[in-house]
């Protein structure tokens, strides 16, 4: 059963576990479990994803329960009216706070999402970050004599594919466990912590929070 964070007659929000695709992908044809299918079977009705999360990312994922609501929700995400906050464990010690303003090339190579057309044009992408904690361990990594990590809070202001992962890698602080942009590990240490949006039918504000998964609490240093 997928954990449900919120549900009414038009919207349902789940806590997506890491490792689960949102829906079927041409690049992962061997997979048999998808959030769309599992949630549809769980609720006994069709569901429509309003946005995307990478396969390795856990956290808040929003679905519409009808096509009209899906259109309205999609508009909120496209107009950047939805506030999202992520937590990540990254390599190195970033500055205390800052903004990564770096355009990203849109490529059709995303195993978590299908249907987008390929494009070589770079698109504007902006992510704010705040370093919450740092640590240094006495273990050599590559050419470095010690291992340095940081817990970072991130607020993306655009919604490009792999935006947070690509931005952090470009910034020199890849997400721990990111085999695409950094170094492979047990899991991608990236979590969609909360999301603030407007319920498109009632216009009521929604603040949705997905607790840090148990397998990340130790890494994040959460209690």
Order of alpha helices (4+ residues) and beta strands (2+ residues): beta-beta-alpha-beta-beta-alpha-beta-beta-beta-beta-beta-beta-alpha-beta-beta-alpha
